[in-house]
Amino acid sequence: MELKSGGGETEYKASVGEDGNVVLKKKKKIKMGTRSRSGGGAFELRVRKDLEEKGWVVDKWSNNIDDGKVVPCKRVFKRFGVGMGVMTIGTGFPDFVCFEKRGDLYKVIGIEVKMNGNLSRVEKEKCVWYLENKIFSEILVAKKIQERKGGKIRVEYIDFGEIAGRMR
């Protein structure tokens, strides 16, 4: 079902939410969200390639924190049409776990990929918990840096220790 605003082209898309209520979404916002998700996924792949080129063994982290312990992420089934849907698994925090051999030991770090480099309050709390409980030796936030409009994109890694120092 679509609602029209004025002449011809529809402005809103109507759908039914999980609670059974009608939800109206602006088509512009839907398109913007699709582009953002696509760009975020592409940047995540770029970060993974960059880390692998630097000698890290990289894997998707599929765990999260619940009640003070590490638990597997809940699998999410997203429907997007009649009889069609996708099961998402890689919804853990942080995005990647990386290993690097250092003599007889391994260094294990977590990488969270954020295009703008900003973590939410909940994500910051999770980072603190991971570090306090020695799940990761450090956590880095991968941030997208674009030199100029249409220019080369590079990845900048920010140590969570710097972010934690700015926390209230």
N, C-alpha and C positions, 0 to 999 in steps of 0.2 A: 504494500500500500504506500502511495506517495501523495504528499500534499502539495498543492500548487500555490504559488504566490504571484498573483497578478497575471502575467501572460506567458503561457507556454511551458517554459522550463521550470522544473520542480526545484525547490530550495531545500526541502526536508525529506528524509527517508524514515519511514515508520517501521519499527520492529517490535517484537515482544521480548521483554527482558526475562531473566531467570525467575523473577518473582511473579510473572504473568501479566505485568502491567505494560502498557504501550509506552515505548520510548521513542522520542523524536530526536533525530540527529541531523545536523546540517551537513549537506553533501560536501561542502568545502572542507569541513573539519574531518570528515571521513577520508577524503583524498589526502589531506595534509598528514593524517595519522598513518596512512598507508605508505606515503613517501618517507616519513620519519622512521618507521619500522624497517623499511627496506634499506635506508641509509645506515641505520644502526647495525643491521646485520652485516652489511658490506664492510663497515669499519671494524666490526668484531673479527671478521676473516682477515683483514689487513693486520690487526694486532697479533693474531695467532701466527701468521706467516712471519712477521717481524721477530717475534720471540723465538720461533723455530730457527730462523736464520742466525740468531744470536747464541744458539747452542742449547736452548732449553727444550725439554720434553714437555709438551703441552697437552692437557686433556680438559674436557668440559667438566666442571664441578657440578654434580647433580644432587648436592645436599644443601640443607639449610639448617637454621637453628630453631628449635622449638622446646620450650620449657627447660632451657639451660643445657641442652644436649644436641649433638649433631644428628639429624634425621634425614632420610631420603626425601626429596621433593615430592609433592603430590603431583601426579600426572593430570594434566588438564586436557579435556576433550573440547575443542572449539568447533561448533557447527557453522558452516557458511553456505549452506544450500540444502536442497532436498537430497537426503541420503549421503551427503558429503560432509566430511569433517576431518580434522587433523588432531593427532595426539601429540601434545608438546611435552617433552621430557626435560630438556635442558633449561630449567627455570631456576637453577640454584643461585646462591649468592656466596661468594663472588662468581664471576663468569668462568674463570679458568683456574686450574691448579697446575703449577709448573715445577718441574724437578730439574736440578742441575747437580751432576756428580762433582763432589769436592773431596778428592782423595778417596778414603774409604766410606765417607758419609755423603748424604744428599742434602742439598738445600731445597726446602719446599716453601714456595710462596704462592699467594693468591693474587689474581689479577681481576679487577673489576673494570669493565670497559664502559666509559661514559663520554659521549661526544663533547660535552661541555666541561667535563671534569668535576661536576658537582655531585656530592652524595647527599641523600636524604638523611634526616635525623635517625631513622630506623637503621639505615645502612651503616651509618657511623657507629651506632651502638653494636651492631653485629661485628664490625671490624674490631672494635675494642675487645669484645668477647673472644673472638678467634685468637687474637694476639695474647690476651691474658691466659687463655687455656692452652697456649702453645700448639694450636692446630697448624698455624702457619708461622714461619719465622719472620715474615714481613708481608704486608699487603700493599700492592701498587695499584694506582688508578691510572688507566690509560686514557689520555685526552687527545682529541683531534686538534691539530694545529694546521691551519691553511695559511701559507705565506701571503698570498694576495688572491683576490677574486679570480677563480678559475686556475689558480696556481697549484703547485705540488702540495700534496697532503703528507704530513709526517706525524708520527706518534710520539707524544711526550708522556713519560711515566712520572707520576707524582707519588712519593712515599706517603703512606697514610700517617706516618709520624708527623709530617708537616701539617697535615689537615687536623690531626688530633691536637696539635699545639695551638691551633686557632679556635678550638671548640670551647664553649663556655662551660 
